[in-house]
Amino acid sequence: MNKLKLIFTVLLIQILIVSCSSEQEKREKRLNEFARTTERSLSRLEGHIKAGNIPNSAILAMYASRVAIHKPELSDLIDQLAKDSTSEGPIFQGLKLRLTDAISDIPASDQGDIERYKEVNNEFVAINNAAKSHLYGQMLADPINVLADLSDGRLPRIDALSKAAEERIDGVSDSGAGAQLVGNPHYGSWRTTSSGNSLWAWYGQYAFFSSMMNRPYYYDSWSSRRGYSYYHDYGRSTYTSPRQKKSQSSLETQTKKKFARQGKKFQSAYAKKRATTTKISSQRSSKPNAGSSSTASYSKTKTPGSYKTANKSVYSNSRSTSYTSSRSSFGGK
């Protein structure tokens, strides 16, 4: 009888081992399939960028060339901003790096830790979504609007309120060009000062922004007074790596505790969305059409005559382009 029990126990253990091994293999297979799908999505996006099929990419390049003419002393900074109109910019390169990191995490995520598996799976989904052409084009609105502000009124902002309207509606005071990029980890990071405050520090290639700011940006005051940007109000969940999200969450938690010790209440930078154009707000709340472009509001904006020709050519290209990568999170053609 004891011998039968032993045999039964051994068989049960073997079945459980085979079952667990089989489940782990299934998870690894799924993640590898997601990795290949996401690689194809990024490849398609890079193809769209290089072929000039993303309208905001063309507008970013055009804005950069226009501002460089009027402000040659900013040529190095402008060149860095213009990189986002190519696949060499920090936004696209950030997606490639995240994909590499997610793939390297696959072996560690199929060792029975279901939460780790979900994290890696969710990262593939996020990258794949970020690779959709219409969303990537919308992300480019931030560097475009920085260049618009650098143009001193020669070029209009796109998909965003004017400076005057932003100040009136959101209570945002002008703090110098580059405000749309503050807090965006593609362009800088929050550094802790000797006094314990968190100060925004630009990466080296964007350091010249510091000299154009009317004041330094501290996290606690920026959180309550920040203006609209696509990244902060719509794109942060998709265009932020897991490590960057943890850093942002940690900084917010530390600041809340600091305020609590002082008997104050801290309001998250993301407690509410900042105002943007009515048209863009409605587009964000509904599913974009395959061929939609975030530049639609630009075509209706009054601009100097010298920019109409370039703008027209961009929209001619936009109408002939189909952003088929937006069909689904995985497997879109």
ZALO-215421 format. One record per residue (C-alpha): residue in one letter; residue number from 0; y, z, x. Coordinates in steps of 0.001 Angstrom, whole numbers. Layout:
[atom 'A',NUM,[Y,Z,X]]
...
END
This chain:
[atom 'M',0,[0,0,0]]
[atom 'N',1,[2374,951,2809]]
[atom 'K',2,[1456,-2283,4552]]
[atom 'L',3,[2426,-4289,1453]]
[atom 'K',4,[5756,-2444,1271]]
[atom 'L',5,[6426,-3242,4912]]
[atom 'I',6,[5607,-6909,4405]]
[atom 'F',7,[7833,-7023,1306]]
[atom 'T',8,[10722,-5355,3180]]
[atom 'V',9,[10436,-7769,6098]]
[atom 'L',10,[10398,-10759,3745]]
[atom 'L',11,[13440,-9418,1878]]
[atom 'I',12,[15370,-8963,5118]]
[atom 'Q',13,[14476,-12496,6214]]
[atom 'I',14,[15648,-13891,2867]]
[atom 'L',15,[18940,-11996,3155]]
[atom 'I',16,[19467,-13233,6728]]
[atom 'V',17,[18782,-16824,5712]]
[atom 'S',18,[21049,-16432,2682]]
[atom 'C',19,[23925,-14992,4753]]
[atom 'S',20,[23457,-17620,7429]]
[atom 'S',21,[23467,-20339,4782]]
[atom 'E',22,[26682,-18999,3210]]
[atom 'Q',23,[28410,-18824,6598]]
[atom 'E',24,[27359,-22385,7344]]
[atom 'K',25,[28787,-23493,3985]]
[atom 'R',26,[32106,-21789,4742]]
[atom 'E',27,[32292,-23342,8184]]
[atom 'K',28,[31473,-26751,6714]]
[atom 'R',29,[34211,-26370,4077]]
[atom 'L',30,[36808,-25351,6649]]
[atom 'N',31,[35882,-28225,8945]]
[atom 'E',32,[36207,-30629,6008]]
[atom 'F',33,[39629,-29144,5171]]
[atom 'A',34,[40626,-29486,8828]]
[atom 'R',35,[39752,-33195,8866]]
[atom 'T',36,[41595,-33773,5587]]
[atom 'T',37,[44686,-31982,6908]]
[atom 'E',38,[44547,-33981,10137]]
[atom 'R',39,[44589,-37166,8062]]
[atom 'S',40,[47536,-35859,6031]]
[atom 'L',41,[49572,-35180,9177]]
[atom 'S',42,[48612,-38577,10540]]
[atom 'R',43,[49842,-40240,7343]]
[atom 'L',44,[53076,-38262,7479]]
[atom 'E',45,[53655,-39300,11084]]
[atom 'G',46,[53053,-42896,10049]]
[atom 'H',47,[55650,-42589,7257]]
[atom 'I',48,[58164,-41090,9694]]
[atom 'K',49,[57669,-43810,12299]]
[atom 'A',50,[57764,-46571,9668]]
[atom 'G',51,[61067,-45278,8282]]
[atom 'N',52,[59576,-44545,4868]]
[atom 'I',53,[61260,-41155,4448]]
[atom 'P',54,[64864,-41663,3274]]
[atom 'N',55,[66196,-38324,4521]]
[atom 'S',56,[64853,-39130,7971]]
[atom 'A',57,[67020,-42246,8063]]
[atom 'I',58,[70014,-40313,6718]]
[atom 'L',59,[69564,-37615,9379]]
[atom 'A',60,[69576,-40230,12128]]
[atom 'M',61,[72617,-41926,10618]]
[atom 'Y',62,[74530,-38644,10259]]
[atom 'A',63,[73739,-37765,13874]]
[atom 'S',64,[75075,-41087,15153]]
[atom 'R',65,[78262,-40757,13068]]
[atom 'V',66,[79021,-37200,14155]]
[atom 'A',67,[78334,-38051,17811]]
[atom 'I',68,[81099,-40667,17665]]
[atom 'H',69,[83693,-38148,16504]]
[atom 'K',70,[82421,-35197,18539]]
[atom 'P',71,[80947,-36466,21812]]
[atom 'E',72,[81263,-32964,23283]]
[atom 'L',73,[78422,-31932,20952]]
[atom 'S',74,[76128,-34789,21977]]
[atom 'D',75,[73346,-32543,23371]]
[atom 'L',76,[73236,-30391,20240]]
[atom 'I',77,[73388,-33434,17971]]
[atom 'D',78,[70526,-35061,19864]]
[atom 'Q',79,[68400,-31982,19243]]
[atom 'L',80,[69154,-32028,15512]]
[atom 'A',81,[68421,-35765,15397]]
[atom 'K',82,[64892,-35141,16725]]
[atom 'D',83,[63910,-33934,13252]]
[atom 'S',84,[64295,-37536,12085]]
[atom 'T',85,[61306,-38319,14316]]
[atom 'S',86,[57847,-36868,14794]]
[atom 'E',87,[59115,-35147,17961]]
[atom 'G',88,[61261,-32673,16038]]
[atom 'P',89,[60434,-28955,15656]]
[atom 'I',90,[59449,-29275,11984]]
[atom 'F',91,[56695,-31848,12508]]
[atom 'Q',92,[55616,-30401,15850]]
[atom 'G',93,[55383,-27001,14172]]
[atom 'L',94,[52904,-28409,11658]]
[atom 'K',95,[50782,-29880,14450]]
[atom 'L',96,[50705,-26553,16277]]
[atom 'R',97,[49716,-24713,13100]]
[atom 'L',98,[46864,-27160,12536]]
[atom 'T',99,[45612,-26590,16087]]
[atom 'D',100,[45741,-22812,15588]]
[atom 'A',101,[43956,-23013,12210]]
[atom 'I',102,[41151,-25143,13665]]
[atom 'S',103,[40713,-22688,16543]]
[atom 'D',104,[40401,-19866,13971]]
[atom 'I',105,[37468,-21483,12147]]
[atom 'P',106,[34688,-19911,14296]]
[atom 'A',107,[36137,-16420,13832]]
[atom 'S',108,[36614,-16852,10085]]
[atom 'D',109,[32984,-17559,9156]]
[atom 'Q',110,[31504,-14350,10545]]
[atom 'G',111,[31180,-12691,7146]]
[atom 'D',112,[34864,-11712,6807]]
[atom 'I',113,[35770,-13283,3462]]
[atom 'E',114,[39449,-12303,3755]]
[atom 'R',115,[39731,-14012,7128]]
[atom 'Y',116,[38062,-17073,5660]]
[atom 'K',117,[40600,-17132,2815]]
[atom 'E',118,[43508,-16839,5252]]
[atom 'V',119,[42367,-19862,7262]]
[atom 'N',120,[41581,-21808,4110]]
[atom 'N',121,[45044,-21050,2693]]
[atom 'E',122,[46678,-22146,5935]]
[atom 'F',123,[44979,-25547,5710]]
[atom 'V',124,[46223,-25861,2124]]
[atom 'A',125,[49778,-24932,3181]]
[atom 'I',126,[49839,-27416,6070]]
[atom 'N',127,[48411,-30144,3888]]
[atom 'N',128,[51123,-29540,1289]]
[atom 'A',129,[53820,-29468,3975]]
[atom 'A',130,[52586,-32891,5111]]
[atom 'K',131,[53525,-34458,1783]]
[atom 'S',132,[56280,-36961,2425]]
[atom 'H',133,[58587,-35898,-393]]
[atom 'L',134,[58482,-32233,674]]
[atom 'Y',135,[58979,-33088,4331]]
[atom 'G',136,[61986,-35193,3357]]
[atom 'Q',137,[63463,-32257,1469]]
[atom 'M',138,[63059,-30022,4533]]
[atom 'L',139,[65286,-32435,6443]]
[atom 'A',140,[68174,-31666,4090]]
[atom 'D',141,[69011,-28544,6131]]
[atom 'P',142,[69703,-30273,9489]]
[atom 'I',143,[71415,-33077,7557]]
[atom 'N',144,[73794,-30577,5960]]
[atom 'V',145,[74482,-28946,9310]]
[atom 'L',146,[75612,-32349,10579]]
[atom 'A',147,[77645,-32830,7403]]
[atom 'D',148,[79499,-29593,8158]]
[atom 'L',149,[79985,-30664,11770]]
[atom 'S',150,[81594,-33883,10528]]
[atom 'D',151,[84571,-31932,9156]]
[atom 'G',152,[84348,-33578,5743]]
[atom 'R',153,[83613,-37114,6902]]
[atom 'L',154,[80064,-36837,5556]]
[atom 'P',155,[78941,-35030,2392]]
[atom 'R',156,[76199,-32462,2103]]
[atom 'I',157,[73106,-33629,237]]
[atom 'D',158,[71064,-31702,-2334]]
[atom 'A',159,[73466,-28790,-1958]]
[atom 'L',160,[76810,-27496,-3177]]
[atom 'S',161,[79948,-28229,-1219]]
[atom 'K',162,[81346,-25470,982]]
[atom 'A',163,[84025,-24672,-1580]]
[atom 'A',164,[81561,-24537,-4481]]
[atom 'E',165,[79102,-22444,-2475]]
[atom 'E',166,[81806,-19908,-1685]]
[atom 'R',167,[82870,-19772,-5343]]
[atom 'I',168,[79376,-19559,-6884]]
[atom 'D',169,[77339,-17670,-4273]]
[atom 'G',170,[80163,-15771,-2608]]
[atom 'V',171,[79301,-17259,777]]
[atom 'S',172,[82121,-17240,3305]]
[atom 'D',173,[82285,-19952,5945]]
[atom 'S',174,[80741,-18583,9115]]
[atom 'G',175,[80585,-21787,11115]]
[atom 'A',176,[78325,-24817,11376]]
[atom 'G',177,[74595,-24183,11569]]
[atom 'A',178,[74416,-21518,8845]]
[atom 'Q',179,[71644,-23423,7003]]
[atom 'L',180,[69321,-22946,9996]]
[atom 'V',181,[69840,-19212,10527]]
[atom 'G',182,[66592,-17362,9766]]
[atom 'N',183,[64516,-20545,10105]]
[atom 'P',184,[61904,-19937,12859]]
[atom 'H',185,[61975,-23611,13854]]
[atom 'Y',186,[65409,-23062,15410]]
[atom 'G',187,[65605,-19451,16565]]
[atom 'S',188,[64380,-15905,15962]]
[atom 'W',189,[65562,-12401,15088]]
[atom 'R',190,[65913,-10213,18171]]
[atom 'T',191,[66269,-6436,18204]]
[atom 'T',192,[69393,-5221,20029]]
[atom 'S',193,[69682,-2002,22045]]
[atom 'S',194,[71275,-375,18977]]
[atom 'G',195,[68227,-1248,16851]]
[atom 'N',196,[69884,-4011,14847]]
[atom 'S',197,[68298,-7435,14353]]
[atom 'L',198,[70479,-10253,15676]]
[atom 'W',199,[69837,-13965,15202]]
[atom 'A',200,[69244,-15709,18553]]
[atom 'W',201,[69101,-19506,18764]]
[atom 'Y',202,[66482,-21222,20880]]
[atom 'G',203,[67987,-22627,24062]]
[atom 'Q',204,[68471,-26177,22819]]
[atom 'Y',205,[70503,-24883,19847]]
[atom 'A',206,[72374,-22157,21745]]
[atom 'F',207,[75718,-23960,21429]]
[atom 'F',208,[75779,-22961,17751]]
[atom 'S',209,[76636,-19443,18910]]
[atom 'S',210,[80015,-20595,20202]]
[atom 'M',211,[80815,-22242,16853]]
[atom 'M',212,[79983,-19205,14727]]
[atom 'N',213,[82881,-17132,13437]]
[atom 'R',214,[80718,-14021,13849]]
[atom 'P',215,[77201,-13097,14979]]
[atom 'Y',216,[74456,-12989,12355]]
[atom 'Y',217,[72801,-9625,11780]]
[atom 'Y',218,[69743,-9564,9542]]
[atom 'D',219,[70879,-6849,7150]]
[atom 'S',220,[74218,-8488,6302]]
[atom 'W',221,[72814,-12026,6412]]
[atom 'S',222,[70143,-11094,3865]]
[atom 'S',223,[72685,-10321,1171]]
[atom 'R',224,[75219,-13023,2056]]
[atom 'R',225,[73177,-16019,3109]]
[atom 'G',226,[73983,-19417,1634]]
[atom 'Y',227,[71614,-21994,186]]
[atom 'S',228,[69097,-23785,2376]]
[atom 'Y',229,[65995,-25712,1392]]
[atom 'Y',230,[63855,-23723,3830]]
[atom 'H',231,[64817,-20289,2510]]
[atom 'D',232,[65040,-21133,-1197]]
[atom 'Y',233,[62081,-23504,-1576]]
[atom 'G',234,[60201,-24394,1608]]
[atom 'R',235,[59537,-21070,3336]]
[atom 'S',236,[56041,-20472,1943]]
[atom 'T',237,[54892,-23929,3070]]
[atom 'Y',238,[56775,-24426,6330]]
[atom 'T',239,[56109,-21004,7884]]
[atom 'S',240,[53076,-20140,9998]]
[atom 'P',241,[51003,-16996,9236]]
[atom 'R',242,[52354,-15318,12368]]
[atom 'Q',243,[55950,-16122,11388]]
[atom 'K',244,[55328,-14805,7864]]
[atom 'K',245,[54036,-11516,9271]]
[atom 'S',246,[57110,-11257,11506]]
[atom 'Q',247,[59436,-11906,8561]]
[atom 'S',248,[57603,-9367,6410]]
[atom 'S',249,[57670,-6757,9172]]
[atom 'L',250,[61409,-7241,9735]]
[atom 'E',251,[62130,-6846,6027]]
[atom 'T',252,[60012,-3680,5835]]
[atom 'Q',253,[61751,-2154,8880]]
[atom 'T',254,[65164,-2939,7429]]
[atom 'K',255,[64237,-1373,4074]]
[atom 'K',256,[63166,1823,5841]]
[atom 'K',257,[66368,1848,7885]]
[atom 'F',258,[68473,1519,4730]]
[atom 'A',259,[66414,4204,2965]]
[atom 'R',260,[67093,6672,5810]]
[atom 'Q',261,[70795,5987,5309]]
[atom 'G',262,[70523,6512,1580]]
[atom 'K',263,[71126,2821,887]]
[atom 'K',264,[69165,170,-956]]
[atom 'F',265,[68243,-3039,857]]
[atom 'Q',266,[68116,-6302,-1071]]
[atom 'S',267,[65693,-8884,274]]
[atom 'A',268,[67112,-12183,1440]]
[atom 'Y',269,[64694,-13760,-1030]]
[atom 'A',270,[65398,-11516,-4017]]
[atom 'K',271,[67056,-14495,-5682]]
[atom 'K',272,[67490,-18190,-5018]]
[atom 'R',273,[70948,-19398,-4072]]
[atom 'A',274,[72677,-21999,-6190]]
[atom 'T',275,[72181,-25680,-5535]]
[atom 'T',276,[72834,-28816,-7578]]
[atom 'T',277,[71548,-28780,-11151]]
[atom 'K',278,[69535,-31923,-10504]]
[atom 'I',279,[67778,-30514,-7469]]
[atom 'S',280,[67021,-27220,-9210]]
[atom 'S',281,[65294,-29086,-12035]]
[atom 'Q',282,[63335,-31201,-9545]]
[atom 'R',283,[62071,-28067,-7760]]
[atom 'S',284,[60837,-26573,-11041]]
[atom 'S',285,[58893,-29679,-12039]]
[atom 'K',286,[56271,-31759,-10255]]
[atom 'P',287,[57953,-34481,-8157]]
[atom 'N',288,[57107,-38095,-8852]]
[atom 'A',289,[55167,-39887,-6163]]
[atom 'G',290,[58108,-42026,-5158]]
[atom 'S',291,[60871,-39472,-5676]]
[atom 'S',292,[63315,-38647,-2924]]
[atom 'S',293,[65476,-35609,-2363]]
[atom 'T',294,[68320,-37953,-1458]]
[atom 'A',295,[69009,-39046,-5024]]
[atom 'S',296,[72123,-36908,-5321]]
[atom 'Y',297,[73522,-38453,-2142]]
[atom 'S',298,[73695,-41900,-3701]]
[atom 'K',299,[76001,-40577,-6402]]
[atom 'T',300,[78293,-38728,-4022]]
[atom 'K',301,[81640,-40253,-3162]]
[atom 'T',302,[81572,-41160,488]]
[atom 'P',303,[83861,-43037,2820]]
[atom 'G',304,[83345,-46787,2617]]
[atom 'S',305,[81985,-46925,6150]]
[atom 'Y',306,[78860,-45085,5010]]
[atom 'K',307,[78028,-47088,1899]]
[atom 'T',308,[76222,-49889,3694]]
[atom 'A',309,[73947,-47547,5618]]
[atom 'N',310,[73286,-45558,2467]]
[atom 'K',311,[72361,-48665,495]]
[atom 'S',312,[69837,-49764,3077]]
[atom 'V',313,[68207,-46355,2971]]
[atom 'Y',314,[67771,-46516,-791]]
[atom 'S',315,[66444,-50046,-664]]
[atom 'N',316,[63709,-48720,1598]]
[atom 'S',317,[63166,-45689,-624]]
[atom 'R',318,[62463,-47752,-3725]]
[atom 'S',319,[59726,-49733,-2005]]
[atom 'T',320,[57941,-46675,-665]]
[atom 'S',321,[55125,-44858,-2410]]
[atom 'Y',322,[54518,-41302,-1255]]
[atom 'T',323,[50850,-41270,-2106]]
[atom 'S',324,[50196,-38195,32]]
[atom 'S',325,[51623,-36058,-2775]]
[atom 'R',326,[48701,-36697,-5143]]
[atom 'S',327,[46789,-33520,-4429]]
[atom 'S',328,[46484,-30623,-2021]]
[atom 'F',329,[43397,-32174,-457]]
[atom 'G',330,[42123,-35706,-448]]
[atom 'G',331,[45321,-37564,-1399]]
[atom 'K',332,[45364,-41109,-87]]
END
